[in-house]
Amino acid sequence: MAIERMKELRRRRHRKQKVRKLRARLMATRDSSERQRIIEKIRRISPTAPIPE
């Protein structure tokens, strides 16, 4: 497989993993300012990722 494709897949996997961790932190926190900060991070990393309420 081409090196560029491998880099793209690695970035994609890492992004998914990071969003998963941020969603877990979002579900655990109750502080509204902390929740807002985590939501902004998720949107910055992956704009189309669904945000749980």
RAGIJO-V7759 format. One record per residue. RES is the residue in three letters. BURIAL is + if it has 16 or more other C-alpha atoms within 10 Angstrom, else -. Layout:
# RAGIJO-V7759
RES:BURIAL, RES:BURIAL
This chain:
# RAGIJO-V7759
MET:-, ALA:-, ILE:-, GLU:-, ARG:-, MET:-, LYS:-, GLU:-, LEU:-, ARG:-, ARG:-, ARG:-, ARG:-, HIS:-, ARG:-, LYS:-, GLN:-, LYS:+, VAL:+, ARG:-, LYS:-, LEU:+, ARG:+, ALA:-, ARG:-, LEU:+, MET:-, ALA:-, THR:-, ARG:-, ASP:-, SER:-, SER:-, GLU:-, ARG:+, GLN:-, ARG:-, ILE:+, ILE:+, GLU:-, LYS:-, ILE:+, ARG:-, ARG:-, ILE:-, SER:-, PRO:-, THR:-, ALA:-, PRO:-, ILE:-, PRO:-, GLU:-
